């Protein structure tokens, strides 16, 4: 009787632990994706600004 309860409790505990790990992994991957998109957009914006500035310098130097 006790072994059945113990195995059921162990199964539920392992299931909850697996669910927690899956949620944490999902949140971590979402955070990494959002960070990559944010940093990429900042870098892209800075590169565009530098490109426009160099175009402006070329136009005014003539």
N, C-alpha and C positions, 0 to 999 in steps of 0.2 A: 504494500500500500504506500509506504513512504517512498519507495523507489519510483513509483509512477508519478507522484507529486513532484519529486525532485527532478525527474527528467522533463516534466512539463514546464516547471519553473526555469530549468536550464534552457529549454528550447525557446521560451518566451524571452528570456534575458538575451540569448544570442541573437534572436530576431530583432529585438530592439537595438542591440549594439550594432548590428549590420545596417539597420535603418539609419541610425545616427551617423555611422561612417559614410554611408551613401549620401546623406544630406550634406555633410561637411565637405565631401569631395565635390559635390555639385556646386556648393556655394563657393568653394575655392576656385573651381574652374570658371565659374561665372565672374568672380572677382578678377581673375587673371585676364579673361577676355575683355572685360570692361576697361581694365588698366591698359591693355595693349591698344585698344581702340582710342582711348583718351590720349595716350602718349603719341600714338601715330597721327592723330589729328593735330596735335600741337606741333609735331615735327613738320607735318605737311604744310600747316599754316605758316610756320617760320620759313620754310623753304620757298613758299610762294611769295612771302614778303621780301625775302632776299632777292628773288628773281625779279620782282617788280622794281625793287630799288636799283638793281643793276641795269634794268631796262631804262629806268628814268635817268640814271647817270649817263648812259650812252646817248640818250636823246639830247640831254642838255650840254654834253661836251662837244657836239658838232657846231 
